[in-house]
Amino acid sequence: MLADGTPWPVPVTLEVPAGAVPADAEQLVLQDLEGSPLAVLSITERAALASSGGQAMVRLAGRVTALRQPEHGPFRALRRRPADVRAELAGGNVLAYATRRPLNKRHIGQLRHFAGQLNARLLVLPLVTGPAAVVTRPEALVRTVLAAGQNLPAGTLVIPVPLGPRHAGPDADLQAQAIVAAAYGATHLLADAPEVAGTAGALPAGKNGTLTLPGVPIPVISAGEWAYDPRSEVWRPLALIEPGAERGELSDAELAALLDSGADVPAWFAPPEVIRELRRARPPRAERGLVIFFTGLSGSGKSTVARGLAETLTERGDRTVSLLDGDQVRHLLSAGLSFSRADRDLNIARIGFVAAEVARHGGIAICAPIAPYAQARAAVREMVTKVGDFLLVHVSTPVEVCEARDRKGLYAKARAGLITGFTGVSDPYEEPRDADLMLDTATMTRQQAIDAVLKLLVTGGWLADEAAAAAEPNGAGSGRPGGSMLRLGPAVRRL
């Protein structure tokens, strides 16, 4: 229940690792990333959750007492208080639209159309908590929405809102969006037809109209089905287009594939200002930061292959290359850490942080730690994919071969009990189920392994095919991935 008595449709809870908060703790200070206290949670409820990636979690609930206003970071000037926006919009109809994806010409056409019908001002609410469709990062979502705003009526307001996805069904998400929109002064909420389709009291498929839904404080307008009419060169309701002449909207996957390959985004889909922001937010794979993360047992050959790959990529000169080898990192970045589970996870987190920074600036980071735990690897993937691309290469050489290669005698010491917590002997190695490539160096040479990784990079669009470029007349290859890259789409295939 909100302060004004409005029922909130979904639980607001805090999920933390079970060991992070003592079992007898009654209060928890909530801090920002820099450690400044923002609020205090008075814990009144606790519930154990199923383990996430092997880690036990607990859900906390209770009254939250604010200590100070948070500082919002990028686009701080747009993060206005609901009361201030409500006061500015008072006195007339306000049509709101909440979105987690960039606006295209279909959205722009619908917003102009329904705002005109209502004689309403527009309020666009980019939802900046959680991943954004296609562009991933919340600040990129805001930039694309602001670019689309250049094609919306004067007086349109863009207010970023930290409302995360609830995964509680279409009713709950739509109710939450409507409550937030009403708090900012909206009198109506425009929703895409698929979002309304699963709610109580929804209209027949494809139909537009105004709905009054349970728990929703303002009317919801279902936009209905729209398509592009190539004869009139406008987006309009599907019913107004001659059957068979319509052109459907690009899906998120199709748009991502165009951007990943560097192909042109069609002008009928989005205005040039939006396309420009899309390209900034999601450059072609050949220009995008990339982390290639090798994992495998000690002696599997991962460091050898990683060094060879780094040398090959450096010779090519496509992008800067940084090698973060396990032993090297242990001496520098993670000096002083033990081989306990917690310290191993911290070691991998440090490697992931540095690799993500390399990717953020468009470089290629090659990592080669043992990384035995799936949860730590997943955390690195999540960290990296916010700023670039991530490929996991499992060097799956059998432990018997690794042990036979062991020049340092580590396996023998581990089996004799002289070394404890040794991966593959006295400590587990959790084999990846999400590897993009598997290499067994017991059955392939060093160069064959390097070539397999290079093939993955070329077929995925991260590297230009030098052989194909050299075969063109006068060496005219531009290095830009061609149409074949587009047909592959965004998914990476295992070789």
Secondary structure, 3 states (H helix, E strand, C coil): CCCCCCCCCCCCCEEEEHHHCCCCCCEEEEECCCCCEEEEEEEEEEEEEEEECCEEEEEEEEEEEECCCCCCCCCHHHCCCHHHHHHHHCCCCEEEEEECCCCCHHHHHHHHHHHHHHCCEEEEEEECCCCECCCECHHHHHHHHHHHHCCCCCCCEECCECCCCCCCCHHHHHHHHHHHHHHCCCCEEEECHHHHHCCCCCCCCCCCEEECCCCCCCCEEECCCEEEECCCCEEEEHHHCCCCCCECCCCHHHHHHHHHHCCCCCCCCCCHHHHHHHHHHCCCHHHCCEEEEEEECCCCCHHHHHHHHHHHHHHHCCCCEEEEEHHHHHHCCCCCCCCCHHHHHHHHHHHHHHHHHHHHCCCEEEEECCCCCHHHHHHHHHHHHCCCEEEEEEECCCHHHHHHHCCCCHHHHHHCCCCCCCECCCECCCCCCCCCEEECCCCCCHHHHHHHHHHHHHHCCCCCCHHHHHHCHHHCCCCCCCHHHHHHCCCCCCC
